[in-house]
Amino acid sequence: MSHLSSSIGYEIKRIRKEKNMTQAELCKGICSQAEISKVENGKNSPTIDWLQQVAKRLKVPLSMLFEDHLRSDMFTSYDQQLLRLLQSHQFEEARMIIDDIKNKIDYDEIKFLAMYYEIIIHEKRNFRTYLETIGEFKQLLMHTSLQFKSPTLYLRIHMAIAISFIEHEDFDSAENSFQELLRFNYDTTELKKVRIKILYNYAKQLSEQNRNQLGLEITEQGIQESLQIEDGQLLGQLYYQRGYFKKILNRNPSDIQKDFTMAYSLFRTFNLPVHEKIYLKKIVHLFYFVFRIVHLSFYMQEVPVQSIQMHDRGIVDALLK
């Protein structure tokens, strides 16, 4: 499903809720409630005629249903710029962009994004302790419109808190954060992708605590959910993680070999040029996946391909001979 369809669905849902209208009220005389639900969740592409009827029922101009697409593109652009600058430690340049957003941009979700990166910069420059940083993240989460206007960013902030706890070995607090995250309602494909990243990071925490059986179960869940939504964003890392847990738990060597081999194949795929993306076949019911790496945030990075291939290198090389 296209990004445009997803953003239109999000905007319809946002306006409907603002007007305290149910799906049944919106769809009456237009279509089935199931159809409205699919459009709102980005699973169906609406026609122009359909959109005109919905806009009329919502009492908004048709152009307003496309407004989220503009916001989403702008959000992504700023997010990628700021992420690159922080990764290269260009904090002053990032600071200038953040100030520009605060002074010139009217969209709340983009202002929240700027505040999020500002907190990260303060922590990275040692202007804040990690507990002060967590406190600022929690204050940002208290903005009532954040969860509604940018649920992905809302989850990213929660994830940043959980990972910060892990980095400082406060595993009880990290556990509570992950449990809170997993109770969230992941009702769109984009949010389900974030949930997979949460499962991946949660399993990494369990590995740090030697809670390997639960870590294996969480990793299995991440793999299955990735396959269900046909998303390969973290599938290589998850297969590697599953092989790692199985190795620690002394499981069947053949199963371990399959997981490491699959992971290695996916890592090699990630290293190919963008225009040569490979469709991997024979993965669960003949589904085809286009694999790509997406960095959602500074605190939610995938493990670099090179570092994973080097870790336990002898085992992986032996399995692939």
C-alpha positions as a Python dict, from the first residue, in 0.01 Angstrom:
ca = {
    (1, 'M'): (0, 0, 0),
    (2, 'S'): (131, 342, -99),
    (3, 'H'): (243, 606, 146),
    (4, 'L'): (-25, 840, 3),
    (5, 'S'): (-305, 591, 76),
    (6, 'S'): (-176, 545, 428),
    (7, 'S'): (-158, 919, 494),
    (8, 'I'): (-507, 980, 353),
    (9, 'G'): (-643, 707, 578),
    (10, 'Y'): (-471, 862, 878),
    (11, 'E'): (-618, 1205, 798),
    (12, 'I'): (-971, 1066, 760),
    (13, 'K'): (-939, 891, 1096),
    (14, 'R'): (-798, 1205, 1260),
    (15, 'I'): (-1078, 1432, 1133),
    (16, 'R'): (-1348, 1175, 1215),
    (17, 'K'): (-1227, 1149, 1575),
    (18, 'E'): (-1200, 1527, 1609),
    (19, 'K'): (-1567, 1546, 1511),
    (20, 'N'): (-1660, 1265, 1754),
    (21, 'M'): (-1798, 1062, 1465),
    (22, 'T'): (-1803, 682, 1460),
    (23, 'Q'): (-1703, 475, 1159),
    (24, 'A'): (-2067, 366, 1127),
    (25, 'E'): (-2182, 728, 1110),
    (26, 'L'): (-1918, 817, 853),
    (27, 'C'): (-1984, 524, 621),
    (28, 'K'): (-2367, 536, 625),
    (29, 'G'): (-2489, 548, 265),
    (30, 'I'): (-2131, 555, 131),
    (31, 'C'): (-1979, 213, 193),
    (32, 'S'): (-1945, -61, 452),
    (33, 'Q'): (-1783, 0, 789),
    (34, 'A'): (-1523, -262, 695),
    (35, 'E'): (-1425, -51, 395),
    (36, 'I'): (-1383, 261, 610),
    (37, 'S'): (-1168, 63, 851),
    (38, 'K'): (-943, -64, 571),
    (39, 'V'): (-896, 285, 429),
    (40, 'E'): (-820, 436, 770),
    (41, 'N'): (-559, 166, 832),
    (42, 'G'): (-395, 222, 493),
    (43, 'K'): (-499, -117, 354),
    (44, 'N'): (-720, 8, 69),
    (45, 'S'): (-674, 286, -188),
    (46, 'P'): (-987, 505, -205),
    (47, 'T'): (-1121, 649, -530),
    (48, 'I'): (-1167, 1022, -584),
    (49, 'D'): (-1547, 981, -592),
    (50, 'W'): (-1534, 798, -260),
    (51, 'L'): (-1310, 1065, -107),
    (52, 'Q'): (-1546, 1339, -223),
    (53, 'Q'): (-1837, 1170, -46),
    (54, 'V'): (-1634, 1122, 272),
    (55, 'A'): (-1511, 1483, 266),
    (56, 'K'): (-1870, 1602, 228),
    (57, 'R'): (-1982, 1386, 522),
    (58, 'L'): (-1692, 1520, 733),
    (59, 'K'): (-1774, 1875, 616),
    (60, 'V'): (-1416, 1951, 511),
    (61, 'P'): (-1266, 2041, 171),
    (62, 'L'): (-1132, 1746, -26),
    (63, 'S'): (-782, 1897, -18),
    (64, 'M'): (-778, 1861, 360),
    (65, 'L'): (-769, 1482, 327),
    (66, 'F'): (-433, 1514, 153),
    (67, 'E'): (-287, 1745, 419),
    (68, 'D'): (-124, 1462, 614),
    (69, 'H'): (77, 1363, 308),
    (70, 'L'): (253, 1702, 308),
    (71, 'R'): (314, 1687, 683),
    (72, 'S'): (443, 1332, 661),
    (73, 'D'): (692, 1414, 384),
    (74, 'M'): (816, 1719, 576),
    (75, 'F'): (844, 1515, 897),
    (76, 'T'): (1048, 1245, 721),
    (77, 'S'): (1277, 1501, 560),
    (78, 'Y'): (1358, 1676, 890),
    (79, 'D'): (1391, 1343, 1070),
    (80, 'Q'): (1647, 1214, 820),
    (81, 'Q'): (1843, 1541, 824),
    (82, 'L'): (1864, 1554, 1201),
    (83, 'L'): (1950, 1186, 1231),
    (84, 'R'): (2241, 1221, 987),
    (85, 'L'): (2373, 1526, 1170),
    (86, 'L'): (2358, 1356, 1509),
    (87, 'Q'): (2523, 1042, 1377),
    (88, 'S'): (2813, 1255, 1253),
    (89, 'H'): (2817, 1460, 1578),
    (90, 'Q'): (2729, 1784, 1394),
    (91, 'F'): (2535, 1914, 1690),
    (92, 'E'): (2552, 2286, 1607),
    (93, 'E'): (2415, 2224, 1257),
    (94, 'A'): (2135, 2016, 1407),
    (95, 'R'): (2069, 2293, 1658),
    (96, 'M'): (2019, 2542, 1373),
    (97, 'I'): (1761, 2316, 1205),
    (98, 'I'): (1579, 2270, 1535),
    (99, 'D'): (1563, 2648, 1587),
    (100, 'D'): (1436, 2686, 1231),
    (101, 'I'): (1157, 2436, 1296),
    (102, 'K'): (1056, 2612, 1617),
    (103, 'N'): (1035, 2951, 1446),
    (104, 'K'): (889, 2862, 1106),
    (105, 'I'): (695, 2534, 1115),
    (106, 'D'): (333, 2521, 1232),
    (107, 'Y'): (282, 2144, 1238),
    (108, 'D'): (278, 2015, 1595),
    (109, 'E'): (425, 1674, 1514),
    (110, 'I'): (731, 1834, 1353),
    (111, 'K'): (775, 2062, 1653),
    (112, 'F'): (760, 1753, 1874),
    (113, 'L'): (1027, 1594, 1654),
    (114, 'A'): (1251, 1897, 1706),
    (115, 'M'): (1200, 1877, 2083),
    (116, 'Y'): (1286, 1507, 2074),
    (117, 'Y'): (1615, 1566, 1895),
    (118, 'E'): (1693, 1863, 2118),
    (119, 'I'): (1671, 1635, 2423),
    (120, 'I'): (1904, 1385, 2257),
    (121, 'I'): (2156, 1658, 2173),
    (122, 'H'): (2159, 1780, 2533),
    (123, 'E'): (2230, 1427, 2654),
    (124, 'K'): (2497, 1359, 2391),
    (125, 'R'): (2676, 1683, 2479),
    (126, 'N'): (2663, 1593, 2849),
    (127, 'F'): (2435, 1886, 2929),
    (128, 'R'): (2199, 1640, 3103),
    (129, 'T'): (2239, 1322, 3306),
    (130, 'Y'): (2059, 1017, 3175),
    (131, 'L'): (1793, 1051, 3446),
    (132, 'E'): (1737, 1416, 3354),
    (133, 'T'): (1710, 1309, 2990),
    (134, 'I'): (1449, 1047, 3078),
    (135, 'G'): (1262, 1311, 3277),
    (136, 'E'): (1255, 1542, 2974),
    (137, 'F'): (1135, 1258, 2750),
    (138, 'K'): (853, 1187, 2996),
    (139, 'Q'): (755, 1555, 2997),
    (140, 'L'): (738, 1544, 2617),
    (141, 'L'): (514, 1237, 2635),
    (142, 'M'): (271, 1433, 2853),
    (143, 'H'): (169, 1653, 2557),
    (144, 'T'): (-186, 1531, 2502),
    (145, 'S'): (-175, 1565, 2123),
    (146, 'L'): (154, 1378, 2071),
    (147, 'Q'): (16, 1025, 2081),
    (148, 'F'): (-267, 1114, 1845),
    (149, 'K'): (-78, 1333, 1597),
    (150, 'S'): (242, 1128, 1581),
    (151, 'P'): (197, 782, 1734),
    (152, 'T'): (523, 663, 1578),
    (153, 'L'): (721, 941, 1747),
    (154, 'Y'): (534, 871, 2071),
    (155, 'L'): (658, 511, 2056),
    (156, 'R'): (1009, 621, 1962),
    (157, 'I'): (1028, 834, 2274),
    (158, 'H'): (911, 544, 2489),
    (159, 'M'): (1172, 327, 2316),
    (160, 'A'): (1443, 585, 2385),
    (161, 'I'): (1354, 571, 2754),
    (162, 'A'): (1367, 191, 2761),
    (163, 'I'): (1702, 177, 2582),
    (164, 'S'): (1847, 444, 2809),
    (165, 'F'): (1756, 227, 3107),
    (166, 'I'): (1928, -70, 2942),
    (167, 'E'): (2243, 132, 2871),
    (168, 'H'): (2263, 216, 3242),
    (169, 'E'): (2175, -141, 3348),
    (170, 'D'): (1847, -47, 3513),
    (171, 'F'): (1680, -360, 3379),
    (172, 'D'): (1373, -346, 3603),
    (173, 'S'): (1280, -2, 3471),
    (174, 'A'): (1359, -115, 3116),
    (175, 'E'): (1131, -417, 3162),
    (176, 'N'): (847, -192, 3279),
    (177, 'S'): (899, 36, 2979),
    (178, 'F'): (889, -253, 2732),
    (179, 'Q'): (577, -399, 2892),
    (180, 'E'): (406, -60, 2863),
    (181, 'L'): (511, -36, 2498),
    (182, 'L'): (373, -380, 2414),
    (183, 'R'): (30, -283, 2553),
    (184, 'F'): (-2, -8, 2292),
    (185, 'N'): (-261, -51, 2014),
    (186, 'Y'): (-67, -118, 1692),
    (187, 'D'): (-351, -74, 1445),
    (188, 'T'): (-161, 29, 1130),
    (189, 'T'): (115, -131, 927),
    (190, 'E'): (359, 148, 1013),
    (191, 'L'): (295, 103, 1384),
    (192, 'K'): (332, -273, 1351),
    (193, 'K'): (679, -213, 1206),
    (194, 'V'): (765, -14, 1517),
    (195, 'R'): (632, -298, 1732),
    (196, 'I'): (874, -538, 1558),
    (197, 'K'): (1162, -307, 1647),
    (198, 'I'): (1037, -300, 2006),
    (199, 'L'): (1034, -680, 2017),
    (200, 'Y'): (1387, -688, 1875),
    (201, 'N'): (1521, -445, 2135),
    (202, 'Y'): (1331, -617, 2414),
    (203, 'A'): (1494, -948, 2318),
    (204, 'K'): (1835, -776, 2325),
    (205, 'Q'): (1763, -664, 2680),
    (206, 'L'): (1668, -1020, 2776),
    (207, 'S'): (1998, -1139, 2630),
    (208, 'E'): (2184, -892, 2854),
    (209, 'Q'): (2005, -1048, 3152),
    (210, 'N'): (2064, -1409, 3035),
    (211, 'R'): (1687, -1458, 3012),
    (212, 'N'): (1746, -1657, 2698),
    (213, 'Q'): (1431, -1869, 2678),
    (214, 'L'): (1205, -1564, 2697),
    (215, 'G'): (1439, -1383, 2458),
    (216, 'L'): (1396, -1666, 2207),
    (217, 'E'): (1018, -1649, 2240),
    (218, 'I'): (1013, -1272, 2187),
    (219, 'T'): (1243, -1307, 1885),
    (220, 'E'): (1017, -1577, 1738),
    (221, 'Q'): (728, -1336, 1779),
    (222, 'G'): (921, -1064, 1596),
    (223, 'I'): (997, -1297, 1304),
    (224, 'Q'): (636, -1409, 1271),
    (225, 'E'): (503, -1053, 1285),
    (226, 'S'): (758, -942, 1024),
    (227, 'L'): (640, -1217, 790),
    (228, 'Q'): (274, -1139, 852),
    (229, 'I'): (310, -780, 731),
    (230, 'E'): (569, -868, 465),
    (231, 'D'): (833, -643, 618),
    (232, 'G'): (1202, -731, 605),
    (233, 'Q'): (1332, -426, 789),
    (234, 'L'): (1477, -626, 1078),
    (235, 'L'): (1432, -981, 957),
    (236, 'G'): (1803, -1050, 913),
    (237, 'Q'): (1881, -927, 1263),
    (238, 'L'): (1593, -1131, 1404),
    (239, 'Y'): (1710, -1451, 1237),
    (240, 'Y'): (2060, -1389, 1371),
    (241, 'Q'): (1915, -1320, 1715),
    (242, 'R'): (1714, -1641, 1704),
    (243, 'G'): (2021, -1839, 1602),
    (244, 'Y'): (2214, -1680, 1887),
    (245, 'F'): (1951, -1771, 2147),
    (246, 'K'): (1927, -2126, 2013),
    (247, 'K'): (2305, -2159, 2033),
    (248, 'I'): (2309, -2042, 2397),
    (249, 'L'): (2024, -2282, 2478),
    (250, 'N'): (2199, -2575, 2304),
    (251, 'R'): (1920, -2632, 2054),
    (252, 'N'): (1933, -2840, 1736),
    (253, 'P'): (2256, -2750, 1545),
    (254, 'S'): (2071, -2784, 1215),
    (255, 'D'): (1817, -2519, 1322),
    (256, 'I'): (2097, -2289, 1437),
    (257, 'Q'): (2270, -2332, 1101),
    (258, 'K'): (1951, -2242, 913),
    (259, 'D'): (1900, -1925, 1117),
    (260, 'F'): (2258, -1801, 1077),
    (261, 'T'): (2255, -1886, 707),
    (262, 'M'): (1929, -1697, 654),
    (263, 'A'): (2061, -1401, 853),
    (264, 'Y'): (2384, -1393, 654),
    (265, 'S'): (2192, -1405, 325),
    (266, 'L'): (1977, -1112, 433),
    (267, 'F'): (2278, -910, 545),
    (268, 'R'): (2437, -961, 204),
    (269, 'T'): (2115, -844, 45),
    (270, 'F'): (2127, -523, 248),
    (271, 'N'): (2474, -451, 107),
    (272, 'L'): (2354, -445, -255),
    (273, 'P'): (2290, -111, -435),
    (274, 'V'): (1940, 26, -393),
    (275, 'H'): (1855, -23, -762),
    (276, 'E'): (1950, -391, -736),
    (277, 'K'): (1715, -485, -452),
    (278, 'I'): (1666, -858, -448),
    (279, 'Y'): (1334, -1027, -396),
    (280, 'L'): (1395, -1319, -162),
    (281, 'K'): (1186, -1623, -251),
    (282, 'K'): (1072, -1931, -66),
    (283, 'I'): (1001, -1747, 263),
    (284, 'V'): (675, -1852, 421),
    (285, 'H'): (394, -1928, 176),
    (286, 'L'): (580, -1785, -127),
    (287, 'F'): (568, -1426, 0),
    (288, 'Y'): (814, -1188, -166),
    (289, 'F'): (984, -915, 29),
    (290, 'V'): (1183, -608, -73),
    (291, 'F'): (1437, -557, 202),
    (292, 'R'): (1565, -218, 311),
    (293, 'I'): (1725, -59, 619),
    (294, 'V'): (1523, 220, 786),
    (295, 'H'): (1672, 415, 1075),
    (296, 'L'): (1373, 541, 1277),
    (297, 'S'): (1568, 729, 1528),
    (298, 'F'): (1902, 786, 1690),
    (299, 'Y'): (1800, 565, 1981),
    (300, 'M'): (1640, 292, 1769),
    (301, 'Q'): (1926, 187, 1541),
    (302, 'E'): (1957, -158, 1397),
    (303, 'V'): (2280, -340, 1473),
    (304, 'P'): (2519, -250, 1186),
    (305, 'V'): (2550, -528, 931),
    (306, 'Q'): (2929, -533, 958),
    (307, 'S'): (2929, -572, 1335),
    (308, 'I'): (2684, -859, 1324),
    (309, 'Q'): (2884, -1041, 1059),
    (310, 'M'): (3202, -1002, 1265),
    (311, 'H'): (3038, -1115, 1587),
    (312, 'D'): (3082, -1490, 1624),
    (313, 'R'): (3245, -1476, 1282),
    (314, 'G'): (3401, -1819, 1300),
    (315, 'I'): (3066, -1984, 1359),
    (316, 'V'): (2894, -1800, 1075),
    (317, 'D'): (3178, -1870, 832),
    (318, 'A'): (3180, -2236, 924),
    (319, 'L'): (2808, -2265, 870),
    (320, 'L'): (2833, -2113, 523),
    (321, 'K'): (3119, -2325, 388),
}
